[in-house]
Structures are given as structure tokens and as C-alpha cells.
């Protein structure tokens, strides 16, 4: 009888618990699953008194990157100990967050759109954040500067004691070092590994839950979704296939030219803007590392050349030739159809991850001027 009971218990335990990576054990939560329209690497289940958020590991199919239990601080109906027993290995996060350390500029920008700027208590890599209100907050001491995201100033973090730390995960990074030892919830911002532009943008619904701004996040995403689809449909209807332009993206970094893969978010936006792209059939979701000669062979006849760069001044065609004389072999260069996005003084990286419709509009403005959508916001035509 005891043997039968033991086997039955083992079966129940196996069904109730799933194994994630890094030794994390996450129970299968019972509740109402929040339906995600596009995001594929996040699952949210709303249970009685808390929510379970499971992030899929983008580098290990079928594994869990991190699991969170979002517990409202007000009206709490279940103890942390009970939650730990139900969901061993999951990280408990008390919401709404009131003093978060955010290491990426894009997530800082999102707090402003959600009306949660008061909850931003610290940042990393301040020199790369093009948000005046953040810089002013650091200047007056309301927001703490915690140094580099790769090696944060631990003493500063301990001093202001954030209730969560937002960090970007990377493959084979080996964890987060001393930050992991602070007993502060680490929110792994893996949205950048989503498989589509709208999929990444939809993660704002998760971040909205963290800051107690669910309704604002849902409303904002609905608007992003609607505008993106309208622009996509418009570009297809208004431009004939025979008139489709071809685009070349980015430029040399040293001796390597990193071009967006065909399945990357940029690659998909190019397709959604009804623009031809030399690497459209490529299956990569990241960037391709290519030599100059390979890019020249594939895209020398591209109608448009658009690239991102970081400089204290806007680049000119003449300067491009000093970087690489071979640029004049591209048709787009010779015809002056070159567009640069200077990330030094624009909010490209702060805006576009959660607003892909804005970047889609830029591509349409550049490739389909007949649609009369106005001037592009981020990519400016380079003068001679």
C-alpha cells in the first residue's frame, strides 16, 4: 500500500512541477492565462491573489529563463512562504514597484509613457540615455547613477535599496555577479529576443503589471498594434510591386558589416514596409557578420542606404568616403539616397523597441514618398 501511495505521489509531483534551466523548478500555475497576441517568449497566468510570469529561455528551447510571482502589496491574500511552497524557484516581486533600478534606456523611456517615472530610482550607463528628465533626476539626486550595466556600483545599489533591478540577459554571460547576491529581484528584460516587432512591444504589458500600470500598458499596446497594422496595410495597397525599392542597412564597423538578418525585427519591418532587402530570405533573427565585399556583391544596386551611427555631429557623404572609399561603389551613395540615424542625439533606441510603428513609418517615408506621410523621424538624409 505504501509503495502504491509513493508512486501516486511521485506522479502527482511530476505533473505539478516543470523543470526550467539553471535548476529552477516552476509549478504549472492554475488560473486564467493572459492571451498574448504576438509575444512568444512570455506567459502570464493570473491566479487568485497573484500572477505567475514565465519567461522562456531564448537560447534553450523548452527551458525557462526566469519565473516571477507578482504579488500586489495592497490587499495581499497569500503569504510569501506559501507562494514559495507552491512555486519553488520562482522570484517573488511585490507590486507596484516603487523604486526600481533600470539598466537600459528603452525601459526607462517606457516608465515615462506608463506614468511611472516616480518609480525609477536608479539607472546604469547614463551617458547612453537620451532622456532629459532622467539626466535631470540624476543631477538633483532623485535618481541614482549606478555606473556601468556590465559592472554596477554595488555600494550605490545597497545604499538606495531598489525593490527590483532590470537587467538584460545574454547568452553564456555567466549570470549577474555580485548583483545576484543582493537578494533583490532581478527582472530579466529578454524582450529584445522576441521574434517579431509587435511581439517585443507586447512585453510592455508585463512591465505595466510590475509598475501597477496594467490598463495604461494595455491601452498603449493596442494603439501601437493598430497603428502598425494600418501602416503595413497602407504600404502594401499604395505601392506597386514593380516600383518596390531595395534597401541596404547599416555600415562597416571596423572590418565587419553587420546587417540585420531576414527574420530580425528590422528585417521584418523592412518587409512590412513593402521594401526589397537582399537578405530577406535569410532565417537569422539577429545580425549577419559580413565582409565589405559580400555586402557590395549583394546590395550594390540598392536604391536606399540607411544606417545607424553615434557621433557628436551629423555625418556627411564626404565623411563616409574618408571612412571607406569603396562606399562610392554603391548606387544609393552615388545617387545621394543615403539616410543616417545619429543615435547620439536621437531617441531611436529609447523609442523604437516598444514603438515599432514609428520605425516602420520611417521606412515607408523613405521608400514610398508618394504616400505623403511627411519626413522620417530618425533617419535623416545625409548631405554631401
LINBEL-V681878 format. One record per pair of residues at least 4 apart in sequence whose ideal C-beta (glycine too) atoms are under 6 Angstrom apart, sorted by the first residue. I is the first residue (numbers start at 1). GAP is how many residues later the second one is. Records with the same first field share a line. If there is no record, write none. Layout:
I = GAP ; GAP
This chain:
16 = 11
17 = 8 ; 10
18 = 8 ; 10
20 = 4 ; 6 ; 43 ; 44
21 = 36 ; 39 ; 42
24 = 40 ; 65
25 = 63 ; 64
26 = 38 ; 41 ; 63 ; 64
27 = 59 ; 60
29 = 16 ; 18 ; 23
31 = 14 ; 15 ; 16
32 = 14
33 = 12
34 = 10
36 = 166
38 = 158 ; 160 ; 161 ; 164
39 = 155 ; 160 ; 163
40 = 155 ; 159
41 = 15 ; 17 ; 153
42 = 13
43 = 11
44 = 9
45 = 7
46 = 5
49 = 28 ; 29
50 = 19 ; 21
51 = 19
52 = 17
53 = 15
54 = 10 ; 13
55 = 10 ; 11 ; 135
57 = 6 ; 8
58 = 135
59 = 112
65 = 125
66 = 122
67 = 23
68 = 23 ; 25
69 = 14 ; 18 ; 21 ; 23
70 = 23 ; 25 ; 139
71 = 23
72 = 23
73 = 21
78 = 4 ; 5
80 = 12
91 = 94
93 = 92
95 = 115 ; 117
96 = 115 ; 116
97 = 22 ; 66 ; 67 ; 113 ; 114
98 = 21
99 = 22 ; 63 ; 64
100 = 19 ; 21 ; 62 ; 64
101 = 21 ; 45 ; 61 ; 64
102 = 5 ; 6 ; 21 ; 64
103 = 21 ; 46 ; 63 ; 64
104 = 64
105 = 23 ; 24 ; 244 ; 245
106 = 244 ; 247
107 = 59 ; 82
108 = 23 ; 26
109 = 241
110 = 97 ; 244
111 = 5 ; 6 ; 9
112 = 5
114 = 94 ; 97 ; 99 ; 102 ; 103
115 = 101
116 = 95 ; 97
119 = 92
120 = 23
121 = 39 ; 41
122 = 22 ; 24 ; 40
124 = 22 ; 25 ; 28
125 = 24
126 = 19
129 = 5
130 = 217
137 = 5 ; 6
138 = 5 ; 7
144 = 12 ; 16
146 = 6 ; 7 ; 10 ; 11
147 = 5 ; 6
154 = 24
164 = 21 ; 23
165 = 19 ; 21
166 = 21 ; 23
167 = 19
168 = 21
169 = 19 ; 21
175 = 5
176 = 4
191 = 9 ; 12
194 = 5 ; 6
195 = 4
197 = 68 ; 71 ; 72 ; 159
200 = 153
201 = 23 ; 153 ; 155
202 = 19
204 = 4 ; 13 ; 17 ; 150
205 = 12 ; 16
208 = 5 ; 6 ; 9
209 = 5
213 = 4
224 = 133
227 = 130
228 = 128 ; 129
231 = 129 ; 130
232 = 40
234 = 4
235 = 38 ; 39 ; 129
236 = 38
238 = 133
239 = 4 ; 35 ; 129
244 = 32
245 = 30 ; 58 ; 59 ; 122
246 = 30 ; 56 ; 57
247 = 28 ; 30 ; 55 ; 57
248 = 51 ; 54 ; 57
249 = 10 ; 11 ; 57
250 = 8 ; 57
251 = 56
252 = 5 ; 72
256 = 33
257 = 33 ; 35 ; 38
258 = 29 ; 31
259 = 20 ; 29
260 = 4 ; 6 ; 7 ; 27
261 = 6 ; 21 ; 23 ; 24 ; 25 ; 27
262 = 5 ; 17 ; 18 ; 19 ; 20
263 = 4 ; 20 ; 22
264 = 21
269 = 90 ; 91
270 = 5 ; 7
272 = 88
273 = 87 ; 90 ; 91
275 = 92
278 = 20 ; 21
284 = 4
290 = 4 ; 5
295 = 4
296 = 4 ; 33
300 = 30
301 = 30
302 = 30
304 = 28 ; 33 ; 62
305 = 27 ; 33
306 = 33 ; 73
307 = 33
308 = 33 ; 35
309 = 31
310 = 33 ; 34
311 = 31 ; 33
314 = 28
315 = 4 ; 25 ; 67
316 = 67
317 = 65 ; 67
320 = 7
321 = 4
327 = 6
328 = 5
332 = 5
333 = 5
338 = 44
339 = 27 ; 40 ; 42
340 = 42
341 = 7 ; 37 ; 38
342 = 4
343 = 5 ; 6
346 = 32
347 = 4
348 = 4 ; 30
351 = 4 ; 7
352 = 6 ; 7
356 = 4
362 = 14 ; 15 ; 16 ; 17
364 = 4
365 = 8 ; 11
366 = 10
